[in-house]
């Protein structure tokens, strides 16, 4: 429960709310009233990392996920940041371009699905079509080399809008099979130009995106999330340890606010160890920690803060409960991705 400073970000404790897609935004990615309440309820965290927010219409892949593309969306997100700040919280927005992980029914009609290479994800996504169906991911269009700087610029512009909306920082979502991970990975990047074809080429997109985001107001307001060896959304890399050692070597001297990783007990890489070895800045560790295990991990220096996901679904006052050594509500919950307040903002705190 001690405070921390990650770059320019002030954390009142080391309990971080992990980014979680909850599918409560409007059809066009607009912020809803229950989203404002959801984040307000959880402002006791040392830092909230929002659900993934798409930076362009092409970057949207899931139904009812929020965007920050248009200036009018700034107003909605400002309601969220104002609510969190009124409770004394810190909030960072996660920027998430899904790349090839998309279905057409979840996008605007004029939006495309793009990726480094035309390799389809062997994955299905939920859509609201026909009362709810699972649909296979579409075949992505491989980006032309000259188009890639414009895609990078959507991250920069989204960062600008995030700061206009009052966010304390932004996080680059670089895992879970989304666009930056697609450029990094040998299974999804089949390019033979300067954006692929070699390890240096595969790193280029991620590094240039991070630099573009940092160029808005300095690297101290920018974090990034990586999970070496993460197979989610049909992702594969031939040598994730080599890839991420090289990526961290490129990012380490740039002064970013933090690195955020998830341990994969059955994965090919010890992610906490790798990040500790290759990253000198603050490290957020994540995945199924109990509060006691989290405290022990910080005492041992495995990380500088711990992000909690599932526990924050049913315990909106998780940090306060941890501080009070109070009983935690079980994490089993229905309606995790359903529209509406049920299973979202109706979990009680200890005070009610």
KEMIBA-73189 format. One record per residue (C-alpha): x, y negated, z negated; residue in three letters. Coordinates in steps of 0.02 Angstrom, whole numbers, plus 32768, in hexadecimal, padded with zeros to 4 digits. Layout:
# residues N
XYZALA;...
This chain:
# residues 352
800080008000UNK;80977F8D8012UNK;80957F018094UNK;80FE7F058131UNK;81317E9781C1UNK;813A7EE3826FUNK;81827E6182E4UNK;810A7DCE82D6UNK;80817E398288UNK;805B7E3081CEUNK;80147ECE817FUNK;7FCB7EC480CFUNK;7FE57F7F80BDUNK;802A800F8124UNK;7F8280608149UNK;7F6180498203UNK;7EBC806C8258UNK;7EE580D382F2UNK;7E9A80A9839BUNK;7DFF811283BCUNK;7D89810E8450UNK;7CDA81018407UNK;7C7180D884A3UNK;7C08804B8459UNK;7C2A7FC284D8UNK;7BAB7F848556UNK;7B9C7FC68607UNK;7C137F408648UNK;7C8F7F5185BAUNK;7C447EC68550UNK;7C517EC18492UNK;7BB57EF38431UNK;7B7B7EBC8385UNK;7BA07F668339UNK;7C547F5E8378UNK;7C6C7EBB8319UNK;7C297F0D827BUNK;7C8F7FAC8295UNK;7D347F4F8297UNK;7D017ED9820CUNK;7CDB7F6C819AUNK;7D8C7FAF81B3UNK;7DEC7F0D819AUNK;7E3A7F5080FAUNK;7EBA7FAA8166UNK;7F667F5E816CUNK;7F4C7F578227UNK;7EBE7F8B829AUNK;7EEA7FC88348UNK;7E4F7FBF83B3UNK;7E0D80428428UNK;7E5A803E84D5UNK;7E257FA48538UNK;7E2F7FA685F6UNK;7E917F168645UNK;7E3F7F2386F1UNK;7DA57F71873DUNK;7E157FF28790UNK;7E5A801C86E4UNK;7DB38054869DUNK;7D91810F8696UNK;7D158135860BUNK;7C62810185EEUNK;7C3B8079856FUNK;7CEF80468552UNK;7D1A7F8D853CUNK;7D7C7F2185B3UNK;7DDA7E7E85AEUNK;7DDF7E4B8663UNK;7D6F7DB3866FUNK;7D747D138607UNK;7CC27D3285CBUNK;7CFD7DD18575UNK;7D707D65850AUNK;7CD87D2184AEUNK;7C9F7DCE8479UNK;7D4A7E02843CUNK;7D5C7D5D83DFUNK;7CC77D938376UNK;7D277E318348UNK;7DCA7DDA831BUNK;7D707D5382B8UNK;7D137DD78254UNK;7DB57E36822CUNK;7E157D998201UNK;7D897D5E818FUNK;7DA67DFC812AUNK;7E637DDE8124UNK;7E8F7E5F81A9UNK;7F0B7E6D8238UNK;7ED07EB082E0UNK;7F2E7EE5837CUNK;7EDD7F0F8423UNK;7F127FAC847FUNK;7F1F7F91853BUNK;7EEE802F859AUNK;7EF080488656UNK;7EB780FB8675UNK;7EFE810D8724UNK;7EC581B3876CUNK;7E5D81E586D4UNK;7DB881A58716UNK;7D1381CC876AUNK;7CB8815887E0UNK;7C168154877BUNK;7C7180FE86EBUNK;7CB480718758UNK;7C6E7FE087B8UNK;7C47800E886EUNK;7CD67FA488B0UNK;7D597FE98837UNK;7DDD8066886CUNK;7E3780F38814UNK;7EF280DD882DUNK;7F8D813987F3UNK;80478147881CUNK;802081DD888AUNK;7F84822E88D1UNK;7F8382BA8850UNK;7ED682DF8808UNK;7EC382FB874EUNK;7E7B83A68729UNK;7E04835A86AAUNK;7D4E832D8693UNK;7D03828E8649UNK;7C58826A8600UNK;7BE681F3865DUNK;7B3B81AF8631UNK;7AFC81E286DDUNK;7A60824B86DBUNK;7A538244861FUNK;7B05827C8606UNK;7B7582EA8673UNK;7C2B83218677UNK;7C7E82F8871CUNK;7D2B83268760UNK;7DAA829C8775UNK;7DB282528824UNK;7E46825A8899UNK;7EAC81BC8877UNK;7EF5814E88FDUNK;7FB2814088F3UNK;7FE5808C88D9UNK;804F803B8960UNK;80F27FF6891DUNK;80C17F448944UNK;801F7F5888DEUNK;80727F8B883BUNK;80A97EDC8802UNK;7FF37EA5880BUNK;7FC17F38879BUNK;80497F068720UNK;80047E568723UNK;7F5A7E9586E6UNK;7FB07EC88643UNK;7FFC7E1B8634UNK;7F567DC68655UNK;7EFC7E3985DAUNK;7F7E7E0B8557UNK;7F5D7D528576UNK;7EA37D6D8561UNK;7EC07DD384C3UNK;7F1E7D448472UNK;7E967CCC84ABUNK;7E1B7D408453UNK;7E7C7D3383B0UNK;7ED77DDA83ABUNK;7F747DDC8342UNK;7FCC7E4F83BDUNK;7FB87ECD8449UNK;7FE97F83845DUNK;801C7FD28502UNK;7FC7807C850FUNK;804F80E88559UNK;800F81978538UNK;7F7582088548UNK;7F90821D8602UNK;7F6881698631UNK;7FBE80FD86B2UNK;806580D7865CUNK;8076818F862DUNK;804A81C086E0UNK;80DD8158871FUNK;815181A4869BUNK;8126825A86BBUNK;816C82CB8743UNK;80C483248758UNK;806882868788UNK;80F0821987D5UNK;81228266887CUNK;816181C288C4UNK;820881B1891CUNK;821580F48915UNK;8253807E888CUNK;81BC80AB881FUNK;81E881648819UNK;825E81E38863UNK;82D581D887CFUNK;82CC81C38714UNK;82F5810A8725UNK;826C80F687A6UNK;81EC814E8739UNK;821680DC86A6UNK;8205803C8709UNK;814880248700UNK;813F803B8643UNK;81D17FC58622UNK;81917F3F8698UNK;80E37F47864DUNK;812A7F35859DUNK;81957EA285D6UNK;80FF7E4F8629UNK;80997E5D858AUNK;812A7E1B8522UNK;813E7D89859AUNK;80997D3E8560UNK;80CD7D1284AEUNK;81687D768484UNK;81897E2F8460UNK;81627E1B83A6UNK;80A77E2383CDUNK;80B47EBE843BUNK;80BA7F748404UNK;80B58013846AUNK;807280C28453UNK;80CC815D8495UNK;80B782178477UNK;8141827C84C9UNK;810083238506UNK;804982F484F7UNK;7FE883608575UNK;7F4383038560UNK;7EE582DC8601UNK;7F4A835E8662UNK;7FF38309864CUNK;809883638665UNK;814D832E8664UNK;81DD83A58686UNK;824B835D85FCUNK;81EB82EA8586UNK;827B82D8850CUNK;82EF82988594UNK;8267822585D8UNK;823E81D68532UNK;82F081C784F5UNK;831281618590UNK;827280FB857BUNK;829A80D284C6UNK;834C80A484F5UNK;83038026856FUNK;82837FE084F4UNK;82EB7FE18455UNK;834E7F3F8470UNK;82B77EDA84A7UNK;82727EB183FBUNK;81C37EF98407UNK;81577EF78369UNK;814A7FB38352UNK;81498060839FUNK;80B180CD837CUNK;80BD81898390UNK;80598226836AUNK;80A982C38327UNK;8080835F838DUNK;809F83F5831BUNK;8093846C83B0UNK;80E183F6842DUNK;818A84048484UNK;81D4836C842BUNK;81E383368375UNK;819E828A8398UNK;81BD823D82EEUNK;8272827482F1UNK;828C823B83A5UNK;8244818F8384UNK;82A7817982E3UNK;834681A68340UNK;8328813883D7UNK;82C180A78393UNK;8307802A8316UNK;82667FC882FAUNK;81CB7FED8291UNK;817D809882B2UNK;80C680C68299UNK;80A981818288UNK;800381D582A5UNK;7F9B827482AAUNK;7F3782C98221UNK;7F978284818CUNK;7F47828B80E1UNK;7F6881F28077UNK;7FE082518008UNK;803E829B809AUNK;804581EF80E9UNK;808E81A2804CUNK;8110822D8042UNK;813E821480FAUNK;815C815B80DEUNK;81C4817E8042UNK;823081F280ACUNK;8245816D8131UNK;81EC81CE81BBUNK;8189813181E6UNK;8162808181ACUNK;80A4809081B1UNK;8026811C81CFUNK;7F9281108245UNK;7EF181698217UNK;7E6B81938296UNK;7DE682118262UNK;7DEC81DA81ACUNK;7DBE812981E4UNK;7D208167823AUNK;7CCA81998199UNK;7D2C812C811DUNK;7D1E80778156UNK;7D74804280B4UNK;7DFE80C480C5UNK;7E8C8051808CUNK;7E29801C7FF3UNK;7E0280D17FC8UNK;7EB881017FD9UNK;7EEC80737F67UNK;7E6A80A77EE6UNK;7E9581607EFAUNK;7DDC817B7F1AUNK;7D8B820F7F6DUNK;7D838208802AUNK;7CE98231808FUNK;7CFD82CB80FEUNK;7D3082A881B1UNK;7CAD83188202UNK;7C3382A58259UNK;7BB182AC82E2UNK;7B9082248363UNK;7C4881F48374UNK;7C3381BD8429UNK;7B79819C8430UNK;7B3380EE844EUNK;7AE3809683BAUNK;7B0E807C8303UNK;7AF6812F82C7UNK;7B9C818282A1UNK;7BF380DC82BCUNK;7BC88054823FUNK;7B5880B481C6UNK;7BDD81058157UNK;7BD880C180A6UNK;7C68806E804BUNK;7C8A808F7F92UNK;7C307FEE7F66UNK;7B8C801F7FB7UNK;
